[in-house]
Amino acid sequence: MNQAQLMAQVKKMQTEMVKAQEELANTIVQGTAASGIVTVEMTCDQRMKSIKIGKDAVDPEDIETLEDLVTVAVNDALTKASEKAQSRMGGLTGGMRIPGLM
């Protein structure tokens, strides 16, 4: 492979990566806790879109449980977003972990 072919291949990969990053920024995953009492929506580039808290989760005498449920739901959404991003970007990078992309 000559240098011109290599540069063309790199440019194509960069274009595909930008497209994949845009798709991930527009893909929403949902994290939940306590069977959906707390729900978090997040994009796959890990930006929070919304948090929904059901009435059953709100007890003024037990704020710690609500805090725990929010934490669980956020972590669930982060895990799903990260997995989806790794899956999408891994196909483009051949499984290499490139800093700043995932």
N, C-alpha and C positions, 0 to 999 in steps of 0.2 A: 504494500500500500504506500503510495507516495504522499508527500506532505499536503498537497492540494486535496486529495481524497480524505486524508485524516482531518483536515480543517473543515471540510464540508460535513463530515460525520459529526464532529464536535458541535458545529453550528446547529445541525438538525437535532442533536440531543438537547442542546440548550433550549431550543424552541419547544420541544416536547416537554421539558421540565417546567418551563414557564406556564404552558397550558395545563399541566398536571397541578401545579401550585394554585392556579386560578380555579380549577375544578374543586380542589380541596377547600379553598376559601369559601366556596359556595355549597359545599356538602355539609349537611347538618346531621349530627348524631345526638342521641338522647341517652342521658344517664338517669338512673332511677334509684330510689331507696325506699324501703318498706313498701314493696309492691306498688310503687307509683305514687305514694303519698307526697314524696318530693321528687320533682322532675327537673332536670337541667338540660337545656338545649345548647349545643356548642358546635361551632364550625370545626372542620378537620384541621384548620390552622390554629386551633385552640383559642378561639375568641368566643366568649360567653354571649349567647343570644337571649336566653331567658331562664328564669327560675320560677317554677310553680310550686306552691306549698299548699297542700290540702288542709282543710279546717281541722281534721283529726290530728295533725302534727303540731298544732298550736296549743300549748298548755302553759299559761303564764307561770305556773309553779315548777315547770320542768323545761327551762330554756336549753339546758345541756343536751337533751335528746334531740331537739330541733337542730341545734348546731351540728350534732353528730350526723343526722340524716342529710343535711345539706352537704357536709363534707363527703359522705359516702356517694351521694349523687354526682357531685362535681368530679370526684376521682373516677367514678364509673364512666362519665362522659369523656374525661381526659384519656382514659385507657382506650376507649373505643375510637376516639379521634386519632390517637397515636398509631393504633393498629391499622386503621384505614390509610393513614398517610404513609406508613412504612410499606404497606402492601402496594399502594399506587406508585410511590417513588422507587421502591425496590425493583420494580419491573423495568424502570428506565435506567437504573444505575447498575444493573446486574448484581444486586445485593450488596454493593459497596456502600458503606455508611459515610456519606459526605457531610462534613460539618456544615451546619447552617441550613440544611435542606430538610432534616427530620429531627 
